[in-house]
Amino acid sequence: MPHVLVAIETWLPAICMDCDKSDAEPPVIPTVHFSEHGPRLEQVVVSAGTPPAELALPCAGACRTAADYDWAGLQDALANTRAETSGTGAGKIIVSNDVAYDVVVIAVDVCRERVHADGSRQLLYPAPILGSAG
């Protein structure tokens, strides 16, 4: 069996008993689940001043093409989350088997940054973690 080396970015808890304990909030890592019904978000700030929660952005019927998804709504939630919480720059994208490959590619780009009409760029979650829901 060939050996495969995989790097997984993670944060481990302190191992020592006398380590400094921080009162800081744990980082918020938003998660976007993509399925044929549309994205479902976890740990996102829907509006300024509210704690992270869940948000569904369903398609009208089934999401058959990339154009059926609410990309602007997704970026609004991610931008609010980035502005209102501390994070690591990582977001999770979980994709079910019924989602087309082009949707996955667009999802990664949309989660990384927002390009405004004037050409300016807004950093969102530049280090997305991609996973499969089966």
Rosetta blueprint (number, residue, H / E / L):
1 M L
2 P L
3 H L
4 V L
5 L L
6 V L
7 A L
8 I L
9 E L
10 T L
11 W L
12 L L
13 P L
14 A L
15 I L
16 C L
17 M L
18 D L
19 C L
20 D L
21 K L
22 S L
23 D L
24 A L
25 E L
26 P L
27 P L
28 V L
29 I L
30 P L
31 T E
32 V E
33 H E
34 F E
35 S L
36 E L
37 H L
38 G L
39 P L
40 R E
41 L E
42 E E
43 Q E
44 V E
45 V L
46 V L
47 S L
48 A L
49 G L
50 T L
51 P L
52 P L
53 A E
54 E E
55 L E
56 A E
57 L L
58 P L
59 C L
60 A L
61 G L
62 A L
63 C L
64 R L
65 T L
66 A H
67 A H
68 D H
69 Y L
70 D L
71 W H
72 A H
73 G H
74 L H
75 Q H
76 D H
77 A H
78 L H
79 A H
80 N H
81 T H
82 R H
83 A H
84 E H
85 T L
86 S L
87 G L
88 T L
89 G L
90 A L
91 G L
92 K E
93 I E
94 I E
95 V E
96 S L
97 N L
98 D L
99 V L
100 A L
101 Y H
102 D H
103 V H
104 V H
105 V H
106 I H
107 A H
108 V H
109 D H
110 V H
111 C H
112 R H
113 E E
114 R E
115 V E
116 H L
117 A L
118 D L
119 G L
120 S L
121 R E
122 Q E
123 L E
124 L L
125 Y L
126 P L
127 A L
128 P L
129 I E
130 L E
131 G E
132 S E
133 A L
134 G L
